[in-house]
Every structure is written in C-alpha cells, then in structure tokens.
C-alpha cells in the first residue's frame, strides 16, 4: 500500500468516525417502531401546518376559515355544497365540506388547517423561550454554582424583580423607584470594588452589605423548586386572565412557566462536564469561560435538551388547546383546535364531528411528539441503548 492510499484510508476512517455517532443514533431510533410512527406523524403535521399558513391567509385565501354560511350550518363531513344557495366565490375547495361545518356554516377543514399552524407556532415559540431560559439558568447553576452571592447582590435582585412585577402590573411609578433602587445598589457595589482594589478599608456599614450568603446554585435551584410548587396550568390561566388576549402573550406565558425541567437537565450535564479533562485543559490554556460554555459544554449537553424540547412542544400544544377550550386562549378570528373543540361541545349529540375531529387531532399529535421524544431519548443516551 502506498503512502497516498494509506492517507486516503485514514481520511476515510476519520470521516466515518465523525458521523458514526449520528449513524448509530439513527440506527437505534429506526428500531423503535413507535418512535418512527411518531416521527412520521410529526412530519405530516408539520407539512399540514405550513400548508395551512399559505392556504388560509391573504385577502382571497384558498380556504377561508372565517366565511359564514348560515344556510350550510352543522353539515356532516363530505357534504356537498348547495350550489343554489352559495355563490361560487363562497364555496369551499372542491365544492365539498371535507370535515363538515359548524353552527355558523364555517368550513371545519379550513379552520383545522389554520389551527394546525397556530398550534405549531405556539409549540415551537413557547419551547424556544423555555429552552433559552433553561440553558442560561442551568448553565449558570452548573458552571458557576460554587460561587457565593453577596448580600448586596441579593438586595439588587429583589429590587430588580420588584421593578419587573410593578411594570407588568402597570404601576410605573413604583417600577421606576424600584429600578432606581437597583441602580443604587450597582453604584454601591462599584464603589466597594474600587475601594477594595485600592487596598483601603471602607466603612464598616458598607462592608456589612457584602458578606457571603449562599451559593449561585442554591439560589437558582431553590427558585426552580418554588416554581415547581405552583400548578403550571393554573398559574398560566391566572396570568393569561390578567393580560390582554393575544397569541403572543400565550406563547410568552407558556415559555416563561415551563423552563424548570430544561434547567435541571442542563445543570446536571454541566456538573458532569465541568469535571471532564477537556474542560480542565481549556481552563489551563486560558480559554474564556463563555467560549468553554458555548463551544464545548452546550454541544455536549444538547441531547437531553433536545429530548426535553420535543416533549415540551406536545405540552405547549396541549396547554394552548386547554386555554382555548376554556376561552382564555388565542382570540378570534384565529381558529385553534381548542376553540373548535369548545364550540363543538354544545352540539355533542347533534354534530359530534365538531368534538371528535379536533379532539382526536390533539390526541394524535401530542402522542406523536411524546413517542418521538421517547425514541430520541433512547437513541441519544448511551446508557439506554442496550435496553
């Protein structure tokens, strides 16, 4: 074998080694039939949701979910349109109500298509917010958890948190006062640090504000425990009832109340990775902490976060459907699976398809995400591959 052939073989083996982890995970994932069905259903749901965005929006949509046809109300699935009563421009696609109509004669198929996009958007955006918060909070707790917090820092956090609460409740005067108080604590900290660098001893009263309290990890994890004590759905329901009805508020509220699980996953991974040799070598080489976290630790901790995010999308979709069913979800004229289900509960015996169609759709989609997430967990976790 020549030197060139040997180099080519080494290069081939090197490239094979780079993709072997993904290949092995995909091979294990394919063996899980339920997970494959979950992936297939998720793919179909994604295609339907994106199609619904283009087909139900615009000045002259192909599928109009808001078109009222009182003469065609409560029609069964696959019912034909009455050509004598409905003008050509108001007729559904193919002249047939594929999933029937509701009590206002609106096309359920068009409303389900629009609701699929709303559910997908709420799921992905809410999970994106929760994952971002979880990575930041878990990363800080796992990497900087051993550092102790000064009493002055606790006062700053309390003042800043109060400013956010007052601002959210509309009390701008108190919010400004709390913000100014937090800025005062920052100035005092800067003065204390400057005095310490100069080697002089500051006032005793000032020194008392900078004694050690508890660690960063204790602060974050106890806050996580407090958040977990509240029933998530009722907490979301309370906040949504206070805020104006909006799809953006729904996404933000769900994201801000569902980051605790991701935080625990990331913290556990960071505590393990922090003691690894490659992290110690990076510190010895003088690589900045942010570079170590984002280039070395987060990619290695991505697997459990990905699994948590996949299952979290199902929870967000289910939460949005529950809020819409109770009348606190996405406001009209947007159609969601939850408000379609809510509208249909009055006609459970006269028009059962108004309840069964959105209900079964929610069941299948949520189940597919959970099966897909379980398959990812088994394929990405080496400890579970031999089960």
GIGIDA-V905731 format. One record per pair of residues at least 24 apart in sequence whose ideal C-beta (glycine too) atoms are under 8 Angstrom apart, sorted by the first residue. I is the first residue (numbers start at 0). J is the second residue. D is the distance in Angstrom with one decimal. If there is no record, write none. Layout:
# GIGIDA-V905731
i=I j=J d=D
i=I j=J d=D
This chain:
# GIGIDA-V905731
i=24 j=378 d=4.4
i=24 j=379 d=5.7
i=25 j=378 d=7.3
i=27 j=377 d=6.7
i=27 j=378 d=4.3
i=27 j=384 d=5.7
i=28 j=374 d=5.3
i=28 j=375 d=7.1
i=28 j=377 d=7.7
i=28 j=378 d=4.1
i=31 j=373 d=7.8
i=31 j=374 d=4.5
i=31 j=377 d=6.4
i=31 j=378 d=7.5
i=33 j=370 d=4.8
i=33 j=373 d=7.6
i=33 j=374 d=7.1
i=34 j=370 d=5.6
i=34 j=371 d=5.9
i=34 j=373 d=6.4
i=34 j=374 d=2.3
i=34 j=375 d=7.4
i=34 j=377 d=7.6
i=34 j=378 d=7.9
i=35 j=374 d=7.4
i=36 j=367 d=7.2
i=36 j=370 d=6.5
i=37 j=366 d=7.5
i=37 j=367 d=4.3
i=37 j=368 d=6.9
i=37 j=369 d=7.3
i=37 j=370 d=3.3
i=37 j=371 d=3.6
i=37 j=372 d=7.9
i=37 j=373 d=7.9
i=37 j=374 d=6.5
i=38 j=367 d=7.9
i=38 j=371 d=5.3
i=38 j=374 d=7.4
i=39 j=367 d=8.0
i=40 j=363 d=6.3
i=40 j=364 d=7.0
i=40 j=367 d=3.6
i=41 j=364 d=7.9
i=41 j=367 d=5.2
i=41 j=368 d=6.4
i=41 j=371 d=5.5
i=44 j=115 d=6.7
i=44 j=119 d=7.2
i=44 j=364 d=5.3
i=44 j=367 d=7.0
i=45 j=119 d=6.8
i=47 j=112 d=6.8
i=47 j=115 d=5.1
i=48 j=115 d=4.1
i=48 j=116 d=4.6
i=48 j=118 d=7.2
i=48 j=119 d=4.0
i=49 j=116 d=7.2
i=49 j=119 d=7.9
i=50 j=112 d=6.8
i=51 j=111 d=7.9
i=51 j=112 d=3.4
i=51 j=113 d=5.4
i=51 j=114 d=7.7
i=51 j=115 d=4.9
i=51 j=116 d=4.5
i=52 j=116 d=4.6
i=54 j=109 d=7.8
i=54 j=112 d=6.0
i=55 j=109 d=5.9
i=55 j=112 d=5.6
i=55 j=113 d=4.3
i=55 j=116 d=7.6
i=60 j=109 d=8.0
i=61 j=92 d=6.4
i=62 j=91 d=7.4
i=62 j=92 d=6.0
i=62 j=106 d=6.7
i=62 j=108 d=6.9
i=62 j=109 d=3.7
i=62 j=112 d=5.8
i=62 j=113 d=7.8
i=63 j=106 d=7.2
i=63 j=109 d=6.0
i=64 j=105 d=6.4
i=64 j=106 d=6.7
i=64 j=109 d=4.1
i=64 j=110 d=4.3
i=64 j=112 d=7.3
i=64 j=113 d=4.6
i=64 j=332 d=7.9
i=64 j=334 d=4.8
i=65 j=105 d=6.9
i=65 j=332 d=5.1
i=65 j=334 d=7.9
i=66 j=104 d=7.9
i=66 j=105 d=6.3
i=66 j=106 d=6.9
i=66 j=109 d=7.8
i=67 j=103 d=4.9
i=67 j=104 d=5.7
i=67 j=105 d=6.2
i=68 j=100 d=7.0
i=68 j=103 d=7.8
i=68 j=104 d=3.3
i=68 j=105 d=7.3
i=69 j=103 d=6.7
i=69 j=104 d=5.3
i=70 j=104 d=6.7
i=71 j=96 d=7.3
i=71 j=100 d=5.4
i=71 j=104 d=4.2
i=72 j=100 d=5.9
i=72 j=101 d=7.0
i=72 j=102 d=5.4
i=72 j=103 d=6.2
i=72 j=104 d=4.4
i=73 j=99 d=7.6
i=73 j=100 d=6.4
i=73 j=101 d=7.2
i=73 j=102 d=6.1
i=73 j=346 d=6.6
i=73 j=349 d=6.4
i=73 j=350 d=4.7
i=74 j=99 d=5.2
i=74 j=100 d=4.5
i=74 j=104 d=7.9
i=75 j=99 d=5.3
i=75 j=350 d=7.9
i=75 j=352 d=6.9
i=76 j=107 d=7.9
i=76 j=352 d=5.7
i=76 j=356 d=7.9
i=98 j=352 d=6.8
i=98 j=356 d=5.6
i=99 j=350 d=7.0
i=99 j=352 d=5.1
i=99 j=353 d=7.4
i=99 j=356 d=7.9
i=101 j=339 d=7.6
i=101 j=342 d=5.9
i=101 j=343 d=7.1
i=101 j=350 d=7.6
i=101 j=353 d=5.9
i=102 j=342 d=7.0
i=102 j=345 d=7.5
i=102 j=346 d=6.5
i=102 j=350 d=7.7
i=107 j=339 d=7.0
i=107 j=352 d=7.3
i=107 j=353 d=7.0
i=107 j=356 d=6.4
i=109 j=334 d=7.9
i=110 j=334 d=3.9
i=110 j=339 d=5.7
i=111 j=334 d=7.7
i=111 j=336 d=7.1
i=111 j=339 d=6.9
i=111 j=356 d=6.8
i=111 j=357 d=6.8
i=111 j=360 d=6.8
i=113 j=333 d=6.9
i=113 j=334 d=4.6
i=114 j=334 d=4.9
i=114 j=335 d=4.6
i=114 j=336 d=4.4
i=114 j=337 d=8.0
i=114 j=339 d=6.2
i=114 j=357 d=7.3
i=115 j=336 d=7.6
i=115 j=360 d=7.9
i=117 j=246 d=6.8
i=117 j=319 d=7.6
i=117 j=329 d=5.9
i=117 j=333 d=5.8
i=117 j=334 d=7.3
i=117 j=335 d=4.8
i=117 j=336 d=8.0
i=118 j=316 d=4.9
i=118 j=319 d=6.4
i=118 j=320 d=7.2
i=118 j=335 d=6.7
i=118 j=336 d=5.9
i=118 j=364 d=7.3
i=119 j=316 d=7.9
i=120 j=246 d=7.5
i=120 j=250 d=7.3
i=121 j=246 d=7.0
i=121 j=249 d=6.1
i=121 j=250 d=5.3
i=121 j=253 d=7.0
i=121 j=315 d=5.9
i=121 j=316 d=6.8
i=121 j=319 d=4.5
i=121 j=329 d=7.7
i=122 j=312 d=4.0
i=122 j=313 d=7.5
i=122 j=315 d=4.4
i=122 j=316 d=4.6
i=122 j=319 d=7.6
i=123 j=312 d=6.5
i=124 j=250 d=4.3
i=124 j=254 d=7.0
i=125 j=249 d=7.8
i=125 j=250 d=4.9
i=125 j=251 d=7.8
i=125 j=253 d=3.9
i=125 j=254 d=4.3
i=125 j=257 d=6.9
i=125 j=311 d=7.8
i=125 j=315 d=4.2
i=125 j=319 d=8.0
i=126 j=254 d=7.1
i=126 j=257 d=7.7
i=126 j=308 d=5.1
i=126 j=311 d=4.5
i=126 j=312 d=5.1
i=126 j=315 d=5.8
i=127 j=254 d=7.1
i=128 j=250 d=7.2
i=128 j=251 d=6.6
i=128 j=253 d=8.0
i=128 j=254 d=2.7
i=128 j=255 d=6.6
i=128 j=258 d=7.6
i=129 j=253 d=7.7
i=129 j=254 d=4.7
i=129 j=255 d=7.6
i=129 j=257 d=4.5
i=129 j=258 d=4.1
i=129 j=261 d=6.1
i=129 j=311 d=6.2
i=130 j=258 d=7.5
i=130 j=261 d=5.5
i=130 j=304 d=6.3
i=130 j=307 d=7.6
i=130 j=308 d=5.2
i=130 j=311 d=7.5
i=132 j=254 d=7.4
i=132 j=255 d=7.3
i=132 j=258 d=4.0
i=132 j=261 d=7.6
i=132 j=262 d=7.5
i=133 j=258 d=4.3
i=133 j=259 d=7.5
i=133 j=260 d=7.2
i=133 j=261 d=2.6
i=133 j=262 d=4.4
i=133 j=264 d=7.3
i=133 j=265 d=5.9
i=133 j=304 d=7.3
i=133 j=307 d=7.8
i=134 j=261 d=6.8
i=134 j=265 d=5.4
i=134 j=297 d=6.7
i=134 j=304 d=6.8
i=136 j=219 d=5.6
i=136 j=223 d=7.6
i=136 j=258 d=6.9
i=136 j=262 d=4.5
i=136 j=265 d=7.7
i=136 j=266 d=8.0
i=137 j=261 d=6.6
i=137 j=262 d=4.2
i=137 j=263 d=6.9
i=137 j=264 d=6.7
i=137 j=265 d=2.8
i=137 j=266 d=4.2
i=137 j=268 d=7.9
i=137 j=269 d=6.6
i=138 j=265 d=5.8
i=138 j=266 d=7.9
i=138 j=269 d=5.9
i=138 j=292 d=5.8
i=138 j=296 d=7.4
i=138 j=297 d=7.1
i=139 j=215 d=6.3
i=139 j=219 d=6.5
i=140 j=215 d=6.5
i=140 j=216 d=4.8
i=140 j=219 d=4.2
i=140 j=220 d=6.2
i=140 j=262 d=7.1
i=140 j=266 d=4.5
i=140 j=269 d=7.5
i=141 j=216 d=7.7
i=141 j=265 d=6.5
i=141 j=266 d=4.4
i=141 j=267 d=7.4
i=141 j=268 d=7.0
i=141 j=269 d=2.5
i=141 j=270 d=5.0
i=141 j=272 d=7.9
i=141 j=273 d=6.5
i=142 j=269 d=5.4
i=142 j=273 d=6.1
i=142 j=288 d=7.1
i=142 j=292 d=6.1
i=142 j=296 d=7.2
i=143 j=215 d=5.2
i=144 j=214 d=6.0
i=144 j=215 d=5.2
i=144 j=216 d=2.9
i=144 j=219 d=7.6
i=144 j=266 d=7.6
i=144 j=270 d=7.5
i=145 j=214 d=6.2
i=145 j=215 d=7.6
i=145 j=216 d=7.0
i=146 j=214 d=6.6
i=146 j=215 d=5.2
i=147 j=211 d=4.2
i=147 j=212 d=6.8
i=147 j=213 d=6.8
i=147 j=214 d=5.5
i=147 j=215 d=7.7
i=148 j=211 d=7.5
i=148 j=212 d=5.3
i=148 j=213 d=6.2
i=148 j=214 d=7.1
i=148 j=215 d=6.2
i=148 j=218 d=6.1
i=149 j=188 d=7.9
i=149 j=208 d=7.5
i=149 j=209 d=4.7
i=149 j=210 d=7.0
i=149 j=211 d=6.6
i=149 j=212 d=6.9
i=150 j=207 d=7.8
i=150 j=208 d=5.6
i=150 j=209 d=6.6
i=150 j=210 d=5.6
i=150 j=212 d=5.5
i=151 j=184 d=5.9
i=151 j=187 d=6.6
i=151 j=188 d=5.7
i=151 j=191 d=7.6
i=151 j=208 d=4.6
i=151 j=209 d=5.5
i=152 j=188 d=7.7
i=153 j=212 d=6.0
i=154 j=184 d=5.5
i=154 j=208 d=7.5
i=155 j=181 d=5.3
i=155 j=184 d=4.1
i=155 j=185 d=6.6
i=155 j=188 d=7.6
i=158 j=184 d=6.4
i=216 j=266 d=7.6
i=219 j=262 d=7.3
i=219 j=266 d=7.8
i=220 j=266 d=7.3
i=223 j=259 d=4.9
i=223 j=262 d=5.6
i=223 j=263 d=6.8
i=226 j=256 d=7.5
i=226 j=259 d=5.3
i=227 j=259 d=5.5
i=231 j=256 d=5.6
i=231 j=257 d=6.7
i=231 j=318 d=7.8
i=232 j=318 d=6.5
i=232 j=321 d=6.6
i=235 j=318 d=6.4
i=235 j=322 d=7.0
i=236 j=322 d=6.9
i=236 j=325 d=7.3
i=236 j=327 d=6.2
i=239 j=322 d=6.2
i=239 j=327 d=4.8
i=239 j=328 d=7.8
i=240 j=327 d=6.0
i=244 j=327 d=7.5
i=244 j=329 d=7.7
i=244 j=330 d=4.1
i=245 j=329 d=7.9
i=245 j=330 d=7.1
i=246 j=329 d=4.7
i=246 j=330 d=7.9
i=246 j=333 d=6.5
i=249 j=319 d=6.0
i=249 j=322 d=6.6
i=249 j=328 d=6.2
i=249 j=329 d=6.1
i=253 j=315 d=5.2
i=253 j=318 d=5.6
i=253 j=319 d=7.0
i=254 j=315 d=8.0
i=257 j=311 d=6.2
i=257 j=314 d=6.7
i=257 j=315 d=7.1
i=260 j=307 d=5.6
i=260 j=311 d=7.4
i=261 j=304 d=6.0
i=261 j=307 d=5.2
i=261 j=308 d=7.4
i=261 j=311 d=7.6
i=264 j=300 d=7.7
i=264 j=303 d=4.4
i=264 j=304 d=6.0
i=264 j=307 d=5.6
i=265 j=300 d=5.8
i=265 j=303 d=7.9
i=265 j=304 d=6.3
i=267 j=303 d=7.9
i=268 j=296 d=7.8
i=268 j=299 d=7.2
i=268 j=300 d=3.6
i=268 j=303 d=6.4
i=269 j=296 d=6.0
i=269 j=300 d=6.4
i=272 j=296 d=5.0
i=272 j=299 d=5.7
i=272 j=300 d=6.5
i=302 j=379 d=4.0
i=302 j=380 d=6.9
i=303 j=376 d=7.8
i=303 j=379 d=7.8
i=303 j=380 d=7.8
i=305 j=375 d=6.3
i=305 j=379 d=7.1
i=306 j=372 d=5.4
i=306 j=375 d=4.9
i=306 j=376 d=4.5
i=306 j=379 d=6.7
i=307 j=372 d=7.9
i=309 j=368 d=6.1
i=309 j=371 d=5.8
i=309 j=372 d=3.8
i=309 j=375 d=6.0
i=310 j=368 d=6.6
i=310 j=369 d=6.0
i=310 j=372 d=4.0
i=312 j=368 d=5.5
i=313 j=364 d=7.5
i=313 j=365 d=4.5
i=313 j=366 d=8.0
i=313 j=368 d=3.5
i=313 j=369 d=5.4
i=313 j=372 d=7.4
i=316 j=361 d=7.2
i=316 j=364 d=6.4
i=316 j=365 d=6.1
i=316 j=368 d=7.5
i=317 j=361 d=6.9
i=317 j=365 d=5.3
i=320 j=361 d=5.3
i=336 j=360 d=5.9
i=336 j=361 d=5.5
i=337 j=361 d=7.9
